[in-house]
Structure formats: structure tokens, C-alpha cells
Amino acid sequence: KERIVEAGALKALAAVLTDEDDAVKERAAGALANLFNDHSANVHAGFQQAPDMIPSLVAIIQQRSLSEDARRQAAHALAMLAAEDGPCDAVWSAGSGPPFLALLKEGIAEAALGIMNLSWRWPEVKQELAKGGTIDHLMKMVKTGDATAKEYAAGALMNMTAGSLENGEKAVGIVPALAEFLKAEAAQAAEWSAGALANIVRVGAEPQKAAIDAGALQSLAALMPRVSPNGRTLLVLALTSLSDSQAAAVRQALGAKEKQKLREFRDSGDEELNDYVNTLVDKLGSGFSL
């Protein structure tokens, strides 16, 4: 990928995003999506070399005469741009919100990924997206989408509800489905579900009990041995949120193996994670220790 970018492909691809031939647009959007996927340096290079690609990609996801695959590829490229600080501002400013929501209503997974990456920075963006019914459509995707769509929708719900009890209240109905998705084969999908649960169940005792009843504690415990370094915080935060009204159930679910894992998390050298584990222990009270 780096060699393709070094050869100057990004400017050329950006230029043909506005080609009269729809097939050329689709192939260019697909090439950019592949070059940008999980490759931060390429994303920044693309934004620096051809920032005009962003409005062109937004135009593609709005053009219903194009194939679904063309709009998926353009949405994926935009989602990768939105994952980075500088380009994210430009993606939002280009008016990507409404067309992303339109794609989300069609059940297109890449729209959820775009919303996930747009919504984690600013409360204003979350509020604007929520006004359009984003939470409801993400909940539907978690329930009815394929594995990839569910994963992206869980991630989007995680970011849409972070720091927003208002959005969390709108999403309480998805708690049982998120608890079930903690069993997902893909660790990242399970971790994003844990993150979404951590935010949503903070709303109150009722969603906390609903998560417990749906088996969230057992699934969180089973996730511990395979959780990624980035997912550890999400898992601990989920346990902490459930402990608000369900501390006894959480204490019971944390046996010797789970305590060992929590000790590993605490002692991993990550100061933030250390603080979160200590907060969990304090919240569990009643002489609980690791």
C-alpha cells in the first residue's frame, strides 16, 4: 500500500471520483477504501495531497443512481478519513451526516462505521446525528444486521452514548442484544458491545438488571482471557457500570480466574486502566479485593 501511495496514486484516484463513468467512480472509491483501511499514514497522505476527495466521496454516497457497492466503498473511505483528527473535521463539514444516516437506514454497515468515527469527538455531532434517528437505526442494525454490521453498529452506539445520558436513555432497549453480542467470535465486536453497555446501563438500575438477566456478567467474564489491550478498559468500565446497582451479582461473577485477570490489567503499566480497576474494586465494596 505504501508503494502505491508513494507512486502518487492518491491524487489520480481523487481526480476520477468525479468521472462521468460510474464504473470508474466505483473503482476509485474502492481503491481509496482499500488504501486507507487501517492505515493512518495513507489517510493523512490522502488528505494532504487531495483534500477535495472528501466532497467527492460525500457526493458518491448521496448518488442513489450508483450501485450499492460504490456507495459502500465511498462510505468506507470516508469512515477511514473520519477516524483521524484533521480529516474528521473536513468529513463532517462536507455534510456527510445526512447521507450517512440515509445509508444507515438502508442497512449499509459502512455508514455505521462512519458514524462511529464521526461521533466520538464532539457532543454537538452526537446531538445532530441523534436528532435524525441515528440511535434507532443503529439499534435495528445490532438486532438484524450481519456480523460486520452488528460490530460497526455496536461501535457507533458506544461512541454515540459516551458522555451522553440522553442518548443512553434512547438506547436502553438494545441492552439485551448487546449482552448477547458480547459472545461474538470477533473480539473487537465483543469489546465494542462492552463499551456500549458501559455507557447505556449508566442510565439506571433497570437497564443494569436487564443486562444481568441477559447474561452480560458471564459473557464479560468469558471475554477476559481474549480481550485486546484496547478492549480491557471497555470491559472494566462495563463491570463498573453494572456495579452501580448490581454489585452483589458482579462480586459473585468475579471468581479466582477473573480476579487474576483484573490484577494483570491493573499491573499492566497502563495508568488509566489501573485507575479504572481500582474504581471497580472500590465500587464493589463489602471487603472485595483482588
C-alpha positions in Angstrom: 0.0 0.0 0.0 2.8 2.4 0.9 4.4 2.0 -2.5 1.2 2.7 -4.3 0.8 5.9 -2.3 4.4 6.9 -2.8 3.9 6.5 -6.6 1.3 9.3 -6.5 -1.9 7.2 -6.8 -3.9 9.2 -4.3 -4.2 12.4 -6.4 -5.1 10.4 -9.5 -7.8 8.4 -7.7 -9.2 11.6 -6.1 -9.5 13.1 -9.6 -11.5 10.3 -11.1 -14.0 10.3 -8.3 -15.9 12.8 -10.4 -15.5 10.9 -13.7 -18.6 10.7 -15.9 -18.3 6.9 -15.9 -19.9 5.5 -12.8 -17.8 2.3 -13.0 -14.7 4.4 -12.8 -16.1 6.2 -9.7 -16.8 2.9 -8.1 -13.3 1.5 -8.7 -11.7 4.7 -7.5 -13.7 4.7 -4.3 -12.9 1.1 -3.7 -9.2 1.7 -4.3 -9.2 4.5 -1.7 -11.1 2.4 0.8 -8.5 -0.3 0.5 -5.6 2.0 0.7 -7.0 3.8 3.8 -8.3 0.8 5.6 -6.5 0.6 9.0 -3.6 2.7 7.6 -3.4 6.1 9.3 -0.4 7.3 7.3 -2.2 6.7 4.0 -5.2 8.6 5.3 -3.2 11.6 6.2 -1.3 11.5 2.9 -4.6 11.4 1.0 -6.0 14.4 3.0 -2.8 16.4 2.5 -2.4 15.6 -1.2 -6.1 15.8 -2.3 -8.4 17.2 0.3 -11.0 17.6 -2.4 -11.6 13.9 -2.4 -13.8 14.3 0.7 -16.7 16.3 -1.0 -16.3 14.0 -4.0 -16.8 10.9 -1.8 -19.7 12.6 0.0 -21.3 13.2 -3.4 -20.9 9.5 -4.3 -22.7 8.2 -1.1 -25.6 10.6 -2.0 -25.9 9.4 -5.6 -28.6 6.8 -5.5 -28.1 6.0 -9.2 -24.8 4.4 -8.3 -24.5 0.8 -7.2 -24.8 -0.1 -3.5 -21.2 -1.3 -3.7 -20.0 2.1 -5.0 -21.7 3.9 -2.1 -20.4 1.3 0.4 -16.8 1.8 -0.8 -17.1 5.6 -0.7 -18.6 5.3 2.8 -15.7 3.1 3.9 -13.2 5.6 2.6 -14.9 8.4 4.4 -15.1 6.4 7.6 -11.3 5.9 7.5 -10.8 9.6 6.9 -13.2 10.4 9.8 -11.0 8.2 12.1 -8.2 10.8 12.0 -8.2 14.2 13.7 -7.7 16.6 10.8 -9.7 14.8 8.1 -12.6 14.1 10.6 -13.4 17.8 10.7 -13.4 18.0 7.0 -15.7 15.0 6.6 -18.3 16.4 8.9 -18.0 19.9 7.4 -18.6 18.4 4.0 -22.1 17.5 5.0 -21.6 13.8 5.5 -24.1 13.4 8.3 -27.4 13.2 6.4 -26.1 10.9 3.7 -24.5 8.6 6.3 -27.9 8.4 8.0 -29.6 7.7 4.7 -27.2 4.8 4.1 -27.7 3.6 7.7 -31.5 3.4 7.1 -30.7 1.1 4.1 -28.7 -1.2 6.5 -25.3 -0.4 5.0 -22.7 -1.3 7.6 -20.1 1.2 6.5 -22.4 4.0 7.4 -22.4 2.8 11.0 -18.6 2.8 10.9 -18.6 6.4 9.6 -21.0 7.5 12.3 -18.8 5.7 14.9 -15.8 7.7 13.8 -17.6 11.0 13.4 -19.4 10.9 16.8 -16.5 10.3 19.2 -15.1 13.8 19.1 -17.8 16.4 19.7 -21.0 16.5 21.7 -22.5 18.7 19.0 -22.1 16.0 16.4 -23.7 13.4 18.6 -26.6 15.6 19.2 -27.0 16.4 15.5 -26.8 12.8 14.5 -29.2 11.7 17.3 -31.9 14.2 16.0 -32.1 12.3 12.8 -32.9 9.0 14.5 -29.5 7.5 14.3 -29.8 5.7 17.6 -32.9 3.8 16.5 -31.3 2.7 13.2 -28.2 1.6 15.0 -30.3 -0.5 17.4 -32.1 -2.1 14.4 -28.7 -2.9 12.8 -27.4 -4.6 16.0 -30.5 -6.7 16.0 -30.9 -7.6 12.4 -27.6 -6.9 10.6 -24.9 -9.4 9.6 -21.8 -9.8 11.8 -19.9 -6.9 10.3 -22.9 -4.6 10.5 -23.6 -5.6 14.1 -20.0 -4.9 15.0 -19.9 -1.4 13.4 -23.3 -0.6 14.9 -22.2 -1.6 18.4 -19.1 0.6 18.0 -21.3 3.5 16.8 -23.6 3.1 19.8 -20.6 3.1 22.1 -19.4 6.4 20.8 -22.9 8.0 20.4 -23.7 7.2 24.0 -20.3 8.1 25.5 -20.8 11.0 27.8 -24.5 11.4 26.8 -27.1 10.0 29.2 -29.7 11.4 26.8 -28.5 9.2 24.0 -28.1 6.3 26.5 -31.7 6.6 27.5 -32.8 6.3 23.9 -30.7 3.1 23.6 -31.8 1.2 26.6 -33.9 -1.2 24.5 -30.8 -2.6 22.9 -29.2 -3.8 26.2 -30.3 -7.5 25.9 -29.0 -7.7 22.3 -25.7 -6.1 23.3 -25.4 -8.5 26.1 -25.8 -11.4 23.7 -23.3 -9.8 21.2 -20.6 -10.0 24.0 -20.4 -13.6 22.8 -19.3 -12.5 19.3 -16.5 -14.6 17.8 -14.6 -11.4 16.8 -13.0 -9.9 20.0 -13.4 -6.3 18.7 -17.1 -6.8 18.2 -17.5 -8.1 21.8 -15.3 -5.3 23.1 -17.4 -2.6 21.4 -20.5 -4.2 22.8 -19.0 -4.0 26.2 -18.2 -0.3 25.7 -21.8 0.4 24.5 -23.2 -1.4 27.5 -20.9 0.5 29.9 -22.4 3.8 28.6 -26.0 2.7 28.3 -26.5 0.9 31.6 -25.3 4.0 33.5 -28.8 5.3 32.8 -30.1 3.4 35.8 -30.9 0.3 37.7 -33.4 -1.1 35.2 -31.0 -1.5 32.2 -28.4 -2.8 34.6 -30.7 -5.5 35.7 -31.7 -6.2 32.1 -28.0 -6.7 31.2 -27.5 -9.1 34.2 -30.7 -11.0 33.2 -29.4 -11.4 29.7 -26.2 -13.0 30.9 -23.8 -10.0 30.5 -21.7 -10.9 33.5 -21.0 -14.4 32.4 -20.1 -13.1 28.9 -17.9 -10.4 30.2 -16.0 -12.9 32.4 -15.6 -15.2 29.4 -14.2 -12.3 27.4 -11.4 -11.5 29.8 -8.9 -14.1 28.5 -9.2 -12.9 24.9 -9.7 -9.2 25.3 -7.3 -7.0 23.4 -5.2 -4.3 25.2 -7.5 -1.7 23.8 -10.6 -3.5 24.9 -9.6 -4.0 28.6 -10.8 -0.6 29.6 -14.2 -1.1 27.9 -14.6 -4.4 29.8 -13.7 -2.9 33.2 -16.0 0.1 32.6 -18.9 -2.3 31.8 -18.3 -4.2 35.0 -18.1 -0.8 36.9 -21.4 0.5 35.4 -23.2 -2.7 36.2 -21.9 -2.4 39.8 -24.0 0.7 40.4 -27.0 -1.3 41.4 -25.8 -4.9 40.9 -22.6 -5.0 43.0 -23.5 -8.3 44.7 -24.0 -10.0 41.3 -20.8 -8.6 39.9 -18.8 -9.8 43.0 -20.3 -13.2 42.6 -19.3 -13.4 38.9 -15.7 -12.5 39.6 -14.0 -15.7 40.7 -10.3 -16.5 41.1 -9.6 -16.5 37.4 -11.4 -13.3 36.8 -9.6 -11.6 39.7 -6.3 -12.8 38.3 -7.1 -11.1 35.0 -8.1 -7.9 36.8 -4.8 -7.9 38.6 -3.0 -8.3 35.3 -5.0 -5.4 33.9 -4.2 -3.3 37.0 -0.5 -4.0 36.9 0.0 -3.7 33.1 1.6 -0.3 33.3 -1.4 1.5 31.9 -2.2 4.2 34.4 -5.7 4.9 33.2 -6.6 1.2 33.3 -5.1 0.9 36.8 -7.4 3.7 37.9 -10.4 2.0 36.3 -9.7 -1.3 38.0 -9.2 0.4 41.4 -12.5 2.3 40.9 -14.3 -1.0 40.2 -12.8 -2.6 43.3 -13.9 0.4 45.4 -17.4 0.3 44.0 -17.8 -3.4 44.7 -17.1 -2.7 48.4 -18.0 -5.2 51.1 -14.4 -6.3 51.6 -14.0 -7.2 47.9 -10.3 -7.3 46.9 -8.2 -8.7 44.1 
